[in-house]
Amino acid sequence: MRKSHNGIEIRSKLWIEIDGEPVFGRGREFLLTAVERYGSINRAAKEINISYRKAWSYIKAMEERLGIKLVERQAGGINGGGAVLTDAARSFLKKYEELEKGIKEMVDNRFADIFGQR
């Protein structure tokens, strides 16, 4: 993102929908990244300030709408539970991050062209 001399900034927001229903965006990216980092849906939910129930509902909705398994869960027990991203989730995250980067570059360049901020 570029700033002009008078503080003007350009911001863009990207999300993916299927049949008009949101499937993936920045918040869900944060959720999956936190699951990967902490190995726990509960801890990931706390990290991004949402309830476990909401985090789990987001994961289920993403899996259903995308048609891929994103998170493998292990129930608690003697060794405790946990969660890990599937290879499909990691691949999807990487593609989304590449898309987001490309969109930001295009928006930044267009902003610079229009507002003369090169």
N, CA, C and O atoms as a GROMACS GRO file, in nm:
protein
  472
    1MET      N    1   0.084  -0.116   0.000
    1MET     CA    2   0.000   0.000   0.000
    1MET      C    3   0.089   0.123   0.000
    1MET      O    4   0.188   0.130   0.072
    2ARG      N    5   0.052   0.220  -0.082
    2ARG     CA    6   0.131   0.341  -0.092
    2ARG      C    7   0.055   0.458  -0.033
    2ARG      O    8  -0.068   0.463  -0.038
    3LYS      N    9   0.130   0.552   0.023
    3LYS     CA   10   0.071   0.675   0.076
    3LYS      C   11   0.119   0.792  -0.007
    3LYS      O   12   0.234   0.796  -0.051
    4SER      N   13   0.031   0.886  -0.027
    4SER     CA   14   0.072   1.007  -0.094
    4SER      C   15   0.122   1.107   0.008
    4SER      O   16   0.120   1.081   0.128
    5HIS      N   17   0.167   1.220  -0.040
    5HIS     CA   18   0.217   1.324   0.050
    5HIS      C   19   0.109   1.376   0.144
    5HIS      O   20   0.141   1.426   0.252
    6ASN      N   21  -0.016   1.366   0.107
    6ASN     CA   22  -0.125   1.415   0.192
    6ASN      C   23  -0.193   1.304   0.271
    6ASN      O   24  -0.303   1.325   0.324
    7GLY      N   25  -0.131   1.188   0.280
    7GLY     CA   26  -0.182   1.080   0.365
    7GLY      C   27  -0.288   0.991   0.302
    7GLY      O   28  -0.341   0.904   0.370
    8ILE      N   29  -0.320   1.012   0.175
    8ILE     CA   30  -0.420   0.927   0.109
    8ILE      C   31  -0.363   0.786   0.094
    8ILE      O   32  -0.249   0.768   0.051
    9GLU      N   33  -0.444   0.688   0.131
    9GLU     CA   34  -0.404   0.548   0.119
    9GLU      C   35  -0.511   0.473   0.041
    9GLU      O   36  -0.627   0.515   0.036
   10ILE      N   37  -0.471   0.365  -0.019
   10ILE     CA   38  -0.567   0.277  -0.085
   10ILE      C   39  -0.570   0.147  -0.007
   10ILE      O   40  -0.465   0.093   0.031
   11ARG      N   41  -0.688   0.097   0.017
   11ARG     CA   42  -0.706  -0.032   0.083
   11ARG      C   43  -0.804  -0.114   0.000
   11ARG      O   44  -0.896  -0.060  -0.062
   12SER      N   45  -0.782  -0.242   0.000
   12SER     CA   46  -0.875  -0.331  -0.071
   12SER      C   47  -0.903  -0.451   0.017
   12SER      O   48  -0.825  -0.486   0.105
   13LYS      N   49  -1.016  -0.511  -0.009
   13LYS     CA   50  -1.057  -0.627   0.068
   13LYS      C   51  -1.094  -0.737  -0.031
   13LYS      O   52  -1.166  -0.713  -0.129
   14LEU      N   53  -1.046  -0.855  -0.005
   14LEU     CA   54  -1.067  -0.968  -0.095
   14LEU      C   55  -1.133  -1.081  -0.019
   14LEU      O   56  -1.091  -1.116   0.092
   15TRP      N   57  -1.235  -1.138  -0.077
   15TRP     CA   58  -1.293  -1.260  -0.021
   15TRP      C   59  -1.347  -1.345  -0.135
   15TRP      O   60  -1.369  -1.296  -0.246
   16ILE      N   61  -1.367  -1.470  -0.106
   16ILE     CA   62  -1.417  -1.566  -0.204
   16ILE      C   63  -1.557  -1.608  -0.163
   16ILE      O   64  -1.582  -1.637  -0.046
   17GLU      N   65  -1.647  -1.611  -0.260
   17GLU     CA   66  -1.785  -1.655  -0.237
   17GLU      C   67  -1.818  -1.772  -0.328
   17GLU      O   68  -1.760  -1.786  -0.437
   18ILE      N   69  -1.910  -1.854  -0.283
   18ILE     CA   70  -1.968  -1.959  -0.366
   18ILE      C   71  -2.119  -1.943  -0.355
   18ILE      O   72  -2.174  -1.946  -0.244
   19ASP      N   73  -2.185  -1.927  -0.468
   19ASP     CA   74  -2.330  -1.906  -0.471
   19ASP      C   75  -2.374  -1.793  -0.379
   19ASP      O   76  -2.476  -1.804  -0.311
   20GLY      N   77  -2.296  -1.686  -0.376
   20GLY     CA   78  -2.330  -1.570  -0.296
   20GLY      C   79  -2.301  -1.581  -0.148
   20GLY      O   80  -2.327  -1.488  -0.072
   21GLU      N   81  -2.247  -1.693  -0.106
   21GLU     CA   82  -2.215  -1.714   0.036
   21GLU      C   83  -2.064  -1.700   0.055
   21GLU      O   84  -1.987  -1.761  -0.020
   22PRO      N   85  -2.020  -1.622   0.155
   22PRO     CA   86  -1.877  -1.608   0.178
   22PRO      C   87  -1.814  -1.741   0.219
   22PRO      O   88  -1.868  -1.815   0.302
   23VAL      N   89  -1.700  -1.769   0.160
   23VAL     CA   90  -1.629  -1.893   0.189
   23VAL      C   91  -1.495  -1.864   0.257
   23VAL      O   92  -1.455  -1.932   0.351
   24PHE      N   93  -1.427  -1.762   0.207
   24PHE     CA   94  -1.292  -1.739   0.256
   24PHE      C   95  -1.255  -1.594   0.239
   24PHE      O   96  -1.286  -1.530   0.138
   25GLY      N   97  -1.187  -1.542   0.340
   25GLY     CA   98  -1.138  -1.406   0.338
   25GLY      C   99  -1.030  -1.392   0.444
   25GLY      O  100  -0.978  -1.491   0.495
   26ARG      N  101  -0.999  -1.269   0.475
   26ARG     CA  102  -0.889  -1.240   0.567
   26ARG      C  103  -0.908  -1.304   0.706
   26ARG      O  104  -0.814  -1.363   0.760
   27GLY      N  105  -1.028  -1.294   0.762
   27GLY     CA  106  -1.053  -1.350   0.894
   27GLY      C  107  -1.037  -1.501   0.898
   27GLY      O  108  -0.982  -1.556   0.993
   28ARG      N  109  -1.084  -1.566   0.795
   28ARG     CA  110  -1.074  -1.713   0.790
   28ARG      C  111  -0.931  -1.756   0.759
   28ARG      O  112  -0.887  -1.863   0.800
   29GLU      N  113  -0.860  -1.670   0.686
   29GLU     CA  114  -0.716  -1.694   0.666
   29GLU      C  115  -0.644  -1.688   0.801
   29GLU      O  116  -0.561  -1.774   0.830
   30PHE      N  117  -0.676  -1.587   0.882
   30PHE     CA  118  -0.616  -1.576   1.015
   30PHE      C  119  -0.648  -1.699   1.099
   30PHE      O  120  -0.562  -1.749   1.171
   31LEU      N  121  -0.772  -1.746   1.091
   31LEU     CA  122  -0.813  -1.864   1.168
   31LEU      C  123  -0.729  -1.986   1.130
   31LEU      O  124  -0.673  -2.052   1.217
   32LEU      N  125  -0.721  -2.016   1.002
   32LEU     CA  126  -0.646  -2.135   0.960
   32LEU      C  127  -0.497  -2.121   0.991
   32LEU      O  128  -0.433  -2.219   1.029
   33THR      N  129  -0.443  -2.002   0.974
   33THR     CA  130  -0.303  -1.979   1.006
   33THR      C  131  -0.277  -2.001   1.155
   33THR      O  132  -0.175  -2.056   1.194
   34ALA      N  133  -0.372  -1.957   1.238
   34ALA     CA  134  -0.358  -1.976   1.383
   34ALA      C  135  -0.372  -2.124   1.420
   34ALA      O  136  -0.301  -2.170   1.510
   35VAL      N  137  -0.459  -2.198   1.355
   35VAL     CA  138  -0.470  -2.343   1.379
   35VAL      C  139  -0.336  -2.408   1.346
   35VAL      O  140  -0.288  -2.493   1.421
   36GLU      N  141  -0.277  -2.369   1.235
   36GLU     CA  142  -0.148  -2.424   1.195
   36GLU      C  143  -0.041  -2.391   1.299
   36GLU      O  144   0.040  -2.477   1.335
   37ARG      N  145  -0.041  -2.269   1.346
   37ARG     CA  146   0.062  -2.223   1.442
   37ARG      C  147   0.049  -2.291   1.577
   37ARG      O  148   0.149  -2.333   1.636
   38TYR      N  149  -0.075  -2.302   1.627
   38TYR     CA  150  -0.094  -2.349   1.764
   38TYR      C  151  -0.135  -2.495   1.775
   38TYR      O  152  -0.131  -2.552   1.884
   39GLY      N  153  -0.175  -2.558   1.665
   39GLY     CA  154  -0.214  -2.698   1.670
   39GLY      C  155  -0.343  -2.720   1.748
   39GLY      O  156  -0.366  -2.828   1.802
   40SER      N  157  -0.428  -2.616   1.753
   40SER     CA  158  -0.549  -2.623   1.833
   40SER      C  159  -0.652  -2.523   1.779
   40SER      O  160  -0.621  -2.406   1.758
   41ILE      N  161  -0.774  -2.570   1.758
   41ILE     CA  162  -0.881  -2.480   1.716
   41ILE      C  163  -0.915  -2.386   1.831
   41ILE      O  164  -0.938  -2.267   1.810
   42ASN      N  165  -0.919  -2.439   1.952
   42ASN     CA  166  -0.951  -2.356   2.069
   42ASN      C  167  -0.850  -2.244   2.087
   42ASN      O  168  -0.888  -2.128   2.106
   43ARG      N  169  -0.724  -2.277   2.082
   43ARG     CA  170  -0.620  -2.175   2.098
   43ARG      C  171  -0.621  -2.076   1.983
   43ARG      O  172  -0.600  -1.956   2.003
   44ALA      N  173  -0.646  -2.125   1.861
   44ALA     CA  174  -0.655  -2.036   1.745
   44ALA      C  175  -0.771  -1.938   1.761
   44ALA      O  176  -0.757  -1.819   1.732
   45ALA      N  177  -0.885  -1.988   1.808
   45ALA     CA  178  -1.002  -1.904   1.829
   45ALA      C  179  -0.971  -1.794   1.930
   45ALA      O  180  -1.005  -1.678   1.908
   46LYS      N  181  -0.906  -1.831   2.039
   46LYS     CA  182  -0.869  -1.731   2.140
   46LYS      C  183  -0.774  -1.628   2.082
   46LYS      O  184  -0.786  -1.509   2.111
   47GLU      N  185  -0.681  -1.673   2.001
   47GLU     CA  186  -0.582  -1.582   1.942
   47GLU      C  187  -0.646  -1.476   1.853
   47GLU      O  188  -0.601  -1.362   1.850
   48ILE      N  189  -0.752  -1.514   1.782
   48ILE     CA  190  -0.816  -1.416   1.693
   48ILE      C  191  -0.945  -1.360   1.753
   48ILE      O  192  -1.023  -1.294   1.684
   49ASN      N  193  -0.966  -1.387   1.880
   49ASN     CA  194  -1.077  -1.328   1.957
   49ASN      C  195  -1.216  -1.367   1.907
   49ASN      O  196  -1.304  -1.282   1.892
   50ILE      N  197  -1.234  -1.495   1.881
   50ILE     CA  198  -1.368  -1.548   1.853
   50ILE      C  199  -1.388  -1.672   1.940
   50ILE      O  200  -1.292  -1.726   1.995
   51SER      N  201  -1.511  -1.714   1.954
   51SER     CA  202  -1.539  -1.832   2.034
   51SER      C  203  -1.498  -1.959   1.959
   51SER      O  204  -1.487  -1.960   1.836
   52TYR      N  205  -1.475  -2.065   2.035
   52TYR     CA  206  -1.445  -2.195   1.974
   52TYR      C  207  -1.560  -2.235   1.882
   52TYR      O  208  -1.538  -2.283   1.771
   53ARG      N  209  -1.682  -2.215   1.929
   53ARG     CA  210  -1.800  -2.253   1.851
   53ARG      C  211  -1.803  -2.182   1.716
   53ARG      O  212  -1.832  -2.243   1.613
   54LYS      N  213  -1.772  -2.052   1.716
   54LYS     CA  214  -1.770  -1.975   1.592
   54LYS      C  215  -1.658  -2.025   1.501
   54LYS      O  216  -1.677  -2.040   1.380
   55ALA      N  217  -1.540  -2.049   1.559
   55ALA     CA  218  -1.427  -2.099   1.480
   55ALA      C  219  -1.463  -2.232   1.414
   55ALA      O  220  -1.437  -2.252   1.296
   56TRP      N  221  -1.522  -2.321   1.491
   56TRP     CA  222  -1.559  -2.452   1.438
   56TRP      C  223  -1.665  -2.437   1.329
   56TRP      O  224  -1.660  -2.508   1.229
   57SER      N  225  -1.760  -2.346   1.348
   57SER     CA  226  -1.864  -2.327   1.245
   57SER      C  227  -1.803  -2.271   1.117
   57SER      O  228  -1.845  -2.308   1.007
   58TYR      N  229  -1.705  -2.182   1.129
   58TYR     CA  230  -1.636  -2.130   1.010
   58TYR      C  231  -1.563  -2.241   0.937
   58TYR      O  232  -1.569  -2.250   0.814
   59ILE      N  233  -1.494  -2.326   1.012
   59ILE     CA  234  -1.419  -2.436   0.949
   59ILE      C  235  -1.515  -2.531   0.878
   59ILE      O  236  -1.490  -2.570   0.764
   60LYS      N  237  -1.623  -2.569   0.945
   60LYS     CA  238  -1.721  -2.659   0.882
   60LYS      C  239  -1.780  -2.598   0.757
   60LYS      O  240  -1.793  -2.666   0.655
   61ALA      N  241  -1.816  -2.470   0.762
   61ALA     CA  242  -1.874  -2.404   0.646
   61ALA      C  243  -1.775  -2.398   0.530
   61ALA      O  244  -1.811  -2.422   0.415
   62MET      N  245  -1.649  -2.366   0.560
   62MET     CA  246  -1.547  -2.362   0.455
   62MET      C  247  -1.531  -2.500   0.391
   62MET      O  248  -1.527  -2.512   0.268
   63GLU      N  249  -1.522  -2.602   0.475
   63GLU     CA  250  -1.505  -2.738   0.422
   63GLU      C  251  -1.623  -2.779   0.334
   63GLU      O  252  -1.604  -2.837   0.227
   64GLU      N  253  -1.743  -2.748   0.380
   64GLU     CA  254  -1.862  -2.785   0.302
   64GLU      C  255  -1.868  -2.710   0.170
   64GLU      O  256  -1.893  -2.770   0.066
   65ARG      N  257  -1.844  -2.580   0.174
   65ARG     CA  258  -1.856  -2.499   0.052
   65ARG      C  259  -1.742  -2.525  -0.046
   65ARG      O  260  -1.763  -2.523  -0.167
   66LEU      N  261  -1.621  -2.549   0.007
   66LEU     CA  262  -1.507  -2.575  -0.081
   66LEU      C  263  -1.501  -2.721  -0.126
   66LEU      O  264  -1.439  -2.753  -0.227
   67GLY      N  265  -1.564  -2.808  -0.048
   67GLY     CA  266  -1.562  -2.950  -0.081
   67GLY      C  267  -1.429  -3.018  -0.050
   67GLY      O  268  -1.395  -3.120  -0.110
   68ILE      N  269  -1.353  -2.961   0.043
   68ILE     CA  270  -1.226  -3.021   0.084
   68ILE      C  271  -1.214  -3.020   0.236
   68ILE      O  272  -1.268  -2.933   0.304
   69LYS      N  273  -1.142  -3.117   0.287
   69LYS     CA  274  -1.113  -3.124   0.430
   69LYS      C  275  -0.998  -3.028   0.459
   69LYS      O  276  -0.893  -3.036   0.396
   70LEU      N  277  -1.019  -2.938   0.554
   70LEU     CA  278  -0.918  -2.838   0.587
   70LEU      C  279  -0.842  -2.869   0.716
   70LEU      O  280  -0.723  -2.843   0.726
   71VAL      N  281  -0.912  -2.925   0.814
   71VAL     CA  282  -0.854  -2.946   0.946
   71VAL      C  283  -0.877  -3.090   0.990
   71VAL      O  284  -0.988  -3.142   0.984
   72GLU      N  285  -0.770  -3.152   1.036
   72GLU     CA  286  -0.779  -3.284   1.098
   72GLU      C  287  -0.777  -3.262   1.248
   72GLU      O  288  -0.685  -3.199   1.299
   73ARG      N  289  -0.877  -3.314   1.318
   73ARG     CA  290  -0.884  -3.298   1.463
   73ARG      C  291  -0.857  -3.430   1.532
   73ARG      O  292  -0.887  -3.538   1.481
   74GLN      N  293  -0.798  -3.417   1.651
   74GLN     CA  294  -0.779  -3.533   1.737
   74GLN      C  295  -0.846  -3.499   1.868
   74GLN      O  296  -0.816  -3.397   1.930
   75ALA      N  297  -0.938  -3.584   1.910
   75ALA     CA  298  -1.010  -3.559   2.035
   75ALA      C  299  -0.915  -3.564   2.154
   75ALA      O  300  -0.810  -3.628   2.148
   76GLY      N  301  -0.952  -3.496   2.260
   76GLY     CA  302  -0.871  -3.493   2.382
   76GLY      C  303  -0.861  -3.631   2.444
   76GLY      O  304  -0.928  -3.725   2.402
   77GLY      N  305  -0.779  -3.642   2.540
   77GLY     CA  306  -0.756  -3.769   2.609
   77GLY      C  307  -0.634  -3.754   2.696
   77GLY      O  308  -0.602  -3.644   2.741
   78ILE      N  309  -0.567  -3.862   2.720
   78ILE     CA  310  -0.448  -3.859   2.805
   78ILE      C  311  -0.344  -3.762   2.750
   78ILE      O  312  -0.285  -3.684   2.825
   79ASN      N  313  -0.321  -3.767   2.620
   79ASN     CA  314  -0.221  -3.680   2.558
   79ASN      C  315  -0.281  -3.549   2.507
   79ASN      O  316  -0.211  -3.469   2.445
   80GLY      N  317  -0.408  -3.526   2.532
   80GLY     CA  318  -0.472  -3.403   2.486
   80GLY      C  319  -0.512  -3.412   2.341
   80GLY      O  320  -0.470  -3.502   2.269
   81GLY      N  321  -0.593  -3.318   2.299
   81GLY     CA  322  -0.638  -3.315   2.160
   81GLY      C  323  -0.549  -3.225   2.078
   81GLY      O  324  -0.441  -3.184   2.120
   82GLY      N  325  -0.597  -3.196   1.961
   82GLY     CA  326  -0.520  -3.109   1.874
   82GLY      C  327  -0.585  -3.099   1.738
   82GLY      O  328  -0.685  -3.165   1.709
   83ALA      N  329  -0.528  -3.016   1.656
   83ALA     CA  330  -0.577  -2.996   1.520
   83ALA      C  331  -0.461  -2.957   1.431
   83ALA      O  332  -0.373  -2.881   1.471
   84VAL      N  333  -0.462  -3.009   1.310
   84VAL     CA  334  -0.361  -2.972   1.211
   84VAL      C  335  -0.430  -2.946   1.078
   84VAL      O  336  -0.535  -3.003   1.048
   85LEU      N  337  -0.369  -2.859   1.000
   85LEU     CA  338  -0.422  -2.834   0.866
   85LEU      C  339  -0.388  -2.952   0.776
   85LEU      O  340  -0.283  -3.014   0.789
   86THR      N  341  -0.477  -2.979   0.685
   86THR     CA  342  -0.451  -3.082   0.584
   86THR      C  343  -0.361  -3.021   0.477
   86THR      O  344  -0.342  -2.899   0.470
   87ASP      N  345  -0.305  -3.108   0.393
   87ASP     CA  346  -0.225  -3.059   0.280
   87ASP      C  347  -0.312  -2.973   0.188
   87ASP      O  348  -0.264  -2.874   0.133
   88ALA      N  349  -0.439  -3.011   0.173
   88ALA     CA  350  -0.530  -2.933   0.089
   88ALA      C  351  -0.548  -2.792   0.146
   88ALA      O  352  -0.555  -2.695   0.070
   89ALA      N  353  -0.557  -2.780   0.277
   89ALA     CA  354  -0.571  -2.649   0.341
   89ALA      C  355  -0.446  -2.565   0.319
   89ALA      O  356  -0.455  -2.447   0.288
   90ARG      N  357  -0.331  -2.626   0.336
   90ARG     CA  358  -0.205  -2.552   0.315
   90ARG      C  359  -0.194  -2.504   0.171
   90ARG      O  360  -0.152  -2.391   0.146
   91SER      N  361  -0.232  -2.589   0.078
   91SER     CA  362  -0.229  -2.552  -0.063
   91SER      C  363  -0.327  -2.438  -0.091
   91SER      O  364  -0.294  -2.343  -0.162
   92PHE      N  365  -0.447  -2.447  -0.036
   92PHE     CA  366  -0.548  -2.343  -0.055
   92PHE      C  367  -0.499  -2.210   0.003
   92PHE      O  368  -0.513  -2.106  -0.061
   93LEU      N  369  -0.442  -2.214   0.124
   93LEU     CA  370  -0.389  -2.093   0.187
   93LEU      C  371  -0.282  -2.028   0.101
   93LEU      O  372  -0.280  -1.906   0.083
   94LYS      N  373  -0.193  -2.110   0.048
   94LYS     CA  374  -0.086  -2.057  -0.037
   94LYS      C  375  -0.143  -1.990  -0.161
   94LYS      O  376  -0.099  -1.882  -0.199
   95LYS      N  377  -0.240  -2.052  -0.224
   95LYS     CA  378  -0.302  -1.994  -0.343
   95LYS      C  379  -0.373  -1.863  -0.310
   95LYS      O  380  -0.365  -1.766  -0.385
   96TYR      N  381  -0.444  -1.861  -0.197
   96TYR     CA  382  -0.514  -1.740  -0.156
   96TYR      C  383  -0.414  -1.627  -0.130
   96TYR      O  384  -0.436  -1.513  -0.172
   97GLU      N  385  -0.305  -1.658  -0.062
   97GLU     CA  386  -0.202  -1.557  -0.033
   97GLU      C  387  -0.140  -1.502  -0.162
   97GLU      O  388  -0.112  -1.383  -0.171
   98GLU      N  389  -0.118  -1.590  -0.260
   98GLU     CA  390  -0.065  -1.546  -0.390
   98GLU      C  391  -0.166  -1.455  -0.459
   98GLU      O  392  -0.129  -1.352  -0.516
   99LEU      N  393  -0.293  -1.492  -0.456
   99LEU     CA  394  -0.398  -1.411  -0.515
   99LEU      C  395  -0.406  -1.274  -0.447
   99LEU      O  396  -0.413  -1.171  -0.514
  100GLU      N  397  -0.404  -1.275  -0.315
  100GLU     CA  398  -0.412  -1.151  -0.238
  100GLU      C  399  -0.294  -1.059  -0.270
  100GLU      O  400  -0.312  -0.938  -0.287
  101LYS      N  401  -0.176  -1.116  -0.278
  101LYS     CA  402  -0.058  -1.037  -0.311
  101LYS      C  403  -0.072  -0.975  -0.450
  101LYS      O  404  -0.041  -0.857  -0.469
  102GLY      N  405  -0.118  -1.052  -0.546
  102GLY     CA  406  -0.136  -1.002  -0.682
  102GLY      C  407  -0.240  -0.892  -0.690
  102GLY      O  408  -0.221  -0.793  -0.761
  103ILE      N  409  -0.349  -0.908  -0.617
  103ILE     CA  410  -0.454  -0.805  -0.614
  103ILE      C  411  -0.399  -0.676  -0.553
  103ILE      O  412  -0.423  -0.568  -0.605
  104LYS      N  413  -0.326  -0.688  -0.443
  104LYS     CA  414  -0.268  -0.569  -0.378
  104LYS      C  415  -0.172  -0.497  -0.472
  104LYS      O  416  -0.173  -0.374  -0.479
  105GLU      N  417  -0.090  -0.573  -0.544
  105GLU     CA  418   0.003  -0.511  -0.639
  105GLU      C  419  -0.073  -0.436  -0.748
  105GLU      O  420  -0.036  -0.324  -0.783
  106MET      N  421  -0.178  -0.497  -0.801
  106MET     CA  422  -0.257  -0.431  -0.906
  106MET      C  423  -0.324  -0.304  -0.852
  106MET      O  424  -0.322  -0.201  -0.918
  107VAL      N  425  -0.382  -0.313  -0.734
  107VAL     CA  426  -0.450  -0.197  -0.675
  107VAL      C  427  -0.349  -0.086  -0.646
  107VAL      O  428  -0.375   0.030  -0.675
  108ASP      N  429  -0.234  -0.122  -0.589
  108ASP     CA  430  -0.130  -0.022  -0.561
  108ASP      C  431  -0.085   0.047  -0.690
  108ASP      O  432  -0.071   0.169  -0.693
  109ASN      N  433  -0.063  -0.031  -0.794
  109ASN     CA  434  -0.019   0.027  -0.921
  109ASN      C  435  -0.125   0.117  -0.983
  109ASN      O  436  -0.094   0.225  -1.034
  110ARG      N  437  -0.249   0.073  -0.978
  110ARG     CA  438  -0.359   0.155  -1.033
  110ARG      C  439  -0.374   0.284  -0.953
  110ARG      O  440  -0.394   0.390  -1.011
  111PHE      N  441  -0.364   0.274  -0.822
  111PHE     CA  442  -0.370   0.391  -0.734
  111PHE      C  443  -0.259   0.490  -0.771
  111PHE      O  444  -0.283   0.610  -0.784
  112ALA      N  445  -0.138   0.437  -0.788
  112ALA     CA  446  -0.024   0.523  -0.822
  112ALA      C  447  -0.045   0.590  -0.958
  112ALA      O  448  -0.012   0.707  -0.975
  113ASP      N  449  -0.099   0.514  -1.054
  113ASP     CA  450  -0.125   0.572  -1.186
  113ASP      C  451  -0.227   0.686  -1.179
  113ASP      O  452  -0.207   0.792  -1.239
  114ILE      N  453  -0.331   0.665  -1.106
  114ILE     CA  454  -0.439   0.763  -1.100
  114ILE      C  455  -0.402   0.884  -1.013
  114ILE      O  456  -0.432   0.998  -1.048
  115PHE      N  457  -0.339   0.857  -0.901
  115PHE     CA  458  -0.308   0.965  -0.807
  115PHE      C  459  -0.164   1.016  -0.819
  115PHE      O  460  -0.121   1.103  -0.743
  116GLY      N  461  -0.091   0.961  -0.916
  116GLY     CA  462   0.044   1.009  -0.941
  116GLY      C  463   0.143   0.984  -0.828
  116GLY      O  464   0.222   1.071  -0.794
  117GLN      N  465   0.138   0.866  -0.772
  117GLN     CA  466   0.223   0.835  -0.656
  117GLN      C  467   0.333   0.736  -0.691
  117GLN      O  468   0.347   0.635  -0.622
  118ARG      N  469   0.407   0.760  -0.791
  118ARG     CA  470   0.516   0.668  -0.828
  118ARG      C  471   0.646   0.716  -0.773
  118ARG      O  472   0.749   0.651  -0.793
   0.00000   0.00000   0.00000
